[in-house]
Amino acid sequence: MLIRVALVIVGAYLCLVGALVHRQAAYAHGVTWPWGLVLVLGATIAVVRAAMGVTRLGGAWLGLGWAAALTGLQLWYQYSPGHSYLVTTDWLGWAFIAGCLGVIVVGAVRTPSLEQ
């Protein structure tokens, strides 16, 4: 039970940190390099792999925390007085949401590597 709660908390933390970092970019030679998005997707892959190594449904518990934090961010945007937001509806925001959720879903449904 404690492991599941910890994975939900880690998933929520991963989403919140990812929401802060995914918009970081470098501009070189007229091209935008979204290094924050790449960093967040790489961290999500690493955390999902670690979660799946801990328990069979580790990716699912991690995804539950991630989705809860994203829902909380959207509710905060909707009801905050200044309408502040962290995840916008441009290509970076959608790539963050779709990429991270895609990584979590693939990690959660793949064949578990735990020994029976």
C-alpha positions as CSV (number, residue, x, y, z in Angstrom):
1,M,0.0,0.0,0.0
2,L,2.8,2.4,0.9
3,I,4.6,1.7,-2.4
4,R,1.4,2.6,-4.3
5,V,0.9,5.8,-2.5
6,A,4.6,6.7,-3.1
7,L,4.2,6.0,-6.8
8,V,1.1,8.3,-7.0
9,I,3.0,11.0,-5.2
10,V,6.0,10.6,-7.6
11,G,3.7,10.7,-10.6
12,A,2.2,13.9,-9.4
13,Y,5.6,15.4,-8.7
14,L,6.8,14.4,-12.1
15,C,3.8,16.1,-13.7
16,L,4.3,19.3,-11.8
17,V,8.0,19.5,-12.5
18,G,7.4,18.6,-16.1
19,A,4.9,21.4,-16.4
20,L,7.5,23.9,-15.2
21,V,10.3,22.6,-17.4
22,H,8.7,21.5,-20.7
23,R,8.6,25.1,-22.1
24,Q,12.4,25.6,-21.9
25,A,14.0,26.1,-25.3
26,A,17.2,27.2,-26.9
27,Y,17.3,29.2,-30.1
28,A,20.1,28.6,-32.5
29,H,20.4,29.4,-36.2
30,G,16.7,30.2,-36.5
31,V,15.6,26.9,-35.0
32,T,13.9,26.4,-31.7
33,W,15.3,23.4,-29.8
34,P,12.8,22.3,-27.0
35,W,15.4,20.9,-24.6
36,G,12.9,21.1,-21.7
37,L,10.4,18.8,-23.5
38,V,13.2,16.3,-24.3
39,L,14.4,16.4,-20.7
40,V,10.9,15.8,-19.4
41,L,10.1,12.9,-21.7
42,G,13.5,11.3,-20.9
43,A,12.8,11.7,-17.2
44,T,9.3,10.2,-17.6
45,I,10.7,7.2,-19.4
46,A,13.3,6.6,-16.6
47,V,10.7,7.0,-13.8
48,V,8.2,4.7,-15.6
49,R,10.9,2.0,-16.0
50,A,11.8,2.3,-12.4
51,A,8.2,2.1,-11.3
52,M,7.6,-1.0,-13.3
53,G,10.6,-2.6,-11.7
54,V,9.2,-1.9,-8.2
55,T,5.7,-3.4,-8.7
56,R,3.7,-4.9,-11.6
57,L,1.3,-2.0,-11.9
58,G,3.8,0.7,-11.0
59,G,3.2,2.5,-14.3
60,A,-0.5,2.6,-13.7
61,W,-0.1,4.1,-10.2
62,L,2.4,6.6,-11.5
63,G,0.0,7.5,-14.3
64,L,-2.8,8.0,-11.7
65,G,-0.7,10.6,-9.9
66,W,0.4,12.2,-13.1
67,A,-3.2,12.6,-14.4
68,A,-4.4,13.9,-11.0
69,A,-1.8,16.6,-11.0
70,L,-2.6,17.6,-14.5
71,T,-6.3,17.8,-13.6
72,G,-5.4,19.9,-10.6
73,L,-3.3,22.2,-12.8
74,Q,-6.2,22.6,-15.2
75,L,-8.7,23.3,-12.4
76,W,-6.3,25.8,-11.0
77,Y,-6.2,27.6,-14.3
78,Q,-9.9,27.6,-14.6
79,Y,-10.7,29.0,-11.2
80,S,-7.6,31.2,-10.5
81,P,-8.3,35.0,-10.5
82,G,-5.5,35.8,-13.0
83,H,-6.1,32.7,-15.1
84,S,-2.5,31.6,-14.7
85,Y,-1.5,28.4,-16.4
86,L,1.5,26.2,-16.9
87,V,0.4,23.9,-19.8
88,T,-0.8,25.9,-22.7
89,T,-2.6,24.5,-25.8
90,D,0.2,25.1,-28.3
91,W,2.4,22.4,-29.8
92,L,4.7,22.3,-26.8
93,G,1.8,21.8,-24.3
94,W,0.2,19.1,-26.4
95,A,3.5,17.4,-27.0
96,F,4.1,17.4,-23.2
97,I,0.7,15.9,-22.4
98,A,0.6,13.4,-25.3
99,G,4.2,12.4,-24.9
100,C,4.3,11.8,-21.2
101,L,0.9,10.1,-21.1
102,G,2.0,7.9,-24.1
103,V,5.2,6.9,-22.3
104,I,3.2,6.1,-19.2
105,V,0.6,4.1,-21.0
106,V,3.2,2.1,-23.0
107,G,5.1,1.4,-19.8
108,A,2.0,0.4,-17.9
109,V,0.7,-2.1,-20.5
110,R,3.9,-3.7,-21.6
111,T,4.8,-7.1,-20.3
112,P,6.0,-6.9,-16.7
113,S,9.6,-7.8,-16.1
114,L,9.1,-9.0,-12.5
115,E,10.0,-12.5,-11.7
116,Q,7.0,-14.7,-10.8
